[in-house]
C-alpha cells in the first residue's frame, strides 16, 4: 500500500549532528597551568581576572575556544616554536590560525611558543629514556630544550598580568643540541628517573623543524633566566 503525504503537515526535522574531533593542536596546557598556579602560590601572586589561556585548535570548531573573548580580555596563547602560517606541519598552521582568530576579537594576545620541555615530569624525557628508534634525520634535529619549571614561571607571571600584553616569544634554553644528544642524556638517567607517561611531546615532525631560536627576548620580557639543561636536570634528576 502506498502512503500519501499531506503537504500541509510539517515534516519532522532531523537534529543537526556536529562532528566531534580530537584537537589538531594541543600543548600540555593543563599540566603547565597547574605548575604555574603552584609557582604563583609560592611567590604570593594572584591570577588577573582578565587573563585567559588559549591552547587548542579543534578541527571544524575553531571558534569554540574564543567564546566570550573581546577587547577587554588578555589572551595567553600556548604554542610550540615553529607556529607560522606557512609551517610545514598542519598542527603549527592550526595554532597560527587560532592566534589570528583570537586577535580578530580585539583582545590582546601574547603567544608563548615553547621548545621541547625537559625535567623530571616531562613526558618527552620519559619517552627518550626508553631509547625509541629514531631515524638519522630525527637524531640530528637541532633543538634548544627548556626546563619545564622555567616555562611554568613565565606562565605564572603572564597569568598574574605581568609581562607584555601582546607579541610572540620563543621559550627555549641557551643550550643547542640535537635530539639524539637529548636522548642520550635521558637514557643515561634511566626510565625510572622520569615520572611522566612516555610521550613524544611535541610530535616528531615538530621536533624535526624547530631549529635554533633566540631566548633573550623572552628572558628580558618576563624576567626569567633559562637554566642550562645539564645543570637544571642535575637539580631535578640526579644521576
N, C-alpha and C positions, 0 to 999 in steps of 0.2 A: 504494500500500500504506500502510495506517495503522500507525504505530509506536506501541506501547503504552509507557507509562511505569511503571516499577517504583516504587511509593510508598515502598518501604523503602530505596531508593537515594537518598542525599543529592543535592540539586540543586546545581549549581555556583553559587557566589556571585560577583556582579559586584563588582569593586573600586569602592569609593566614589570618585567624581570630585569633587574640591574645586575650584570655580572660582577662577581666578587673576585678580584685578582690580587695576587701577592704583590707587595711593593716591589718596584723595579729598582729602587734605591733606598737602602736602609742602613744608615750608620748606627753605631751602638748607642743611640741616644738614651735609652733608659738607664743603662749602666753608667754612662758618663754623667747624666743629670743626678743620679744618686750619689756618685762620688763628689760632685760639685756641691750638693747640699751638705754633705758631711764636712767639706772644706769650709763652707760658709759658717757652719755651727762652731767649728774650732776657732775661727777668726772673727766671730761676732758680727757677721754680715747678715742682712735680710734681703730676701728676694724683692726686687722692684715690681710693683703691681702691673706695670705696662709692658713687661718683657714676656715674649712668647718664644718657644722653641719650635723650629721648623726643621724636620729631618727626614721626611719620607715622601716620595712621589709615587702615587698609585696609578698603575696603568688604567686609563679610561676614567679616572676620578681625581684629576689633579687639583680640582677646585676645593675638594673637601677639607684639606688642611688649612685653607685660607678663610674659613668661615669666621666672621666676626672681626676680621682684621681691618685696620684703617689707619689714617694719618696719625692718630694718637698712640699707635702701637709701635713698640720696638721689637723687631724680629731678630733672633739669633739663629742663623741657618747653619746646620752642621753638614759639611760636605767632605769629600775626600779631595786631596790635591789632584788636579787634573780636570776638575769641573770646568767645562767650557762648551760653548755651543757647537764647536766643531770637533769635540773629542771623539776618538775612535770607538770608545766604549759607550754603549747605549745608556748605561746607568749614570754615567757622568753627564751626558747630554740631558737626561731627565732631571738631574739635580740643578743644572743651569736653568732649565725651563721653569722649575718650581721657584727658583730665586727670582726670575723675571716676573712670574705671576705675583709673587709677594711684593715686589717693587711697584707693580702696577696698581696696588691698593693705596699707594701713597705712604705706606709705612716705611720707617727707617729700617734698613736691612744690613746687618753686618754678617758676613759669611766667614766661618771658621773652617778652613779647609785643612784636613788632617793628613799627616804622613802615617805610616803604619804605627800602631800603638804597641808599646812593649812594657813589660812589667810582670809582676807575679800573677796578676789576674787577667792578663792579656790572652785572648783565645789564639792569636797568631803565634805567640811563643809556645803555647801548649801544642799547637799543630806542628810547628817547626821542630820541636824537641823530638818528635817521632820520626824525623828524617823522611819526610814524604818524597816520593820520586819526582824531582824537578828536572825538566829538560835544561839544556845548556843555556838557552835564552833566558829562562826564568832565573837560573842561578846567577847570571851576570847582570840582572836588572838592578840599576842603581836606585838606592833608597836612602832616605835620611830619617830613620825611625825616631820617634819621640816618646818620652816616658808618659804613660797614661796619667800619672799624677800631675804633670805639668799642664796637660790639656784640661784636667779637672779644675785646676787652679784658675786657668784662663776662663773657662766656662762659668765658674763661680763668680768671678768679677763681672762678667758680662750679665749674668742673671741679677746681680746686685745693682745693675745700671751703671757700672764703671766701664771705662774704655770708650773707644769710638762708637758712635751711633750708626755708622754706615761704613762700607768698604769691604774688602776681602783680604784675608790674612792667611798665610800658609804656616801651619803649626807643624814645624819639623825640627829635628835635632841638629846640632852642629856637626855630627859625625856622618860622613858619606861612606857608605859601604854597599856591597851588593847583597842580594837576598841569600846567596849561598853562605856568605860570611855570617849573616844573622842566624842562619840555620845552624851553623857550627857552634855559635855561642849558646843557642838554646839547647842543642843536643848535649853539649858539654855539661850543662847543669842537670839534665835528665828530665824524664817525663813527670816525675813526682814533684818537681820543683814548682810547677805551674798548676794553679788550682782550677783554671777555667776549662770548659769543654773545648777540645781542639777544633778550631775553625780557621780557614784562610780568610782573614779579615784585614783589609778589603779583599776583594776577589783577585785571583791571579792575573787576569787581564789588566786590572787597575794597577797592581803592583809592578807589572812589566812596563808601564808607561809613565810612572810618576816622575822619574828622573830627579834632577837636582833642583833645590828650591832655596829661597832666602829666608832665614829665620829671624833676622834682626828687626824688620818692621813689626812683626808680631810681638817680639820681646819688648820693644820700646813702647808700643801702643798699650800693652796690658801689664807691663811691669813684671813679666815672668822671664827669668833667665833659664833657658833649657839646659838640663843637665847632660853631660856626656853619657852616652849609653852604657859604657862599661862600668863607670862609677855608679850610675843610678841603679843598674841591675845588681851590683855588688851590695848595695844597701838593702834591696828587696829580696834578692835571691842569691844568698851567699853560696859559694861552691862547697 
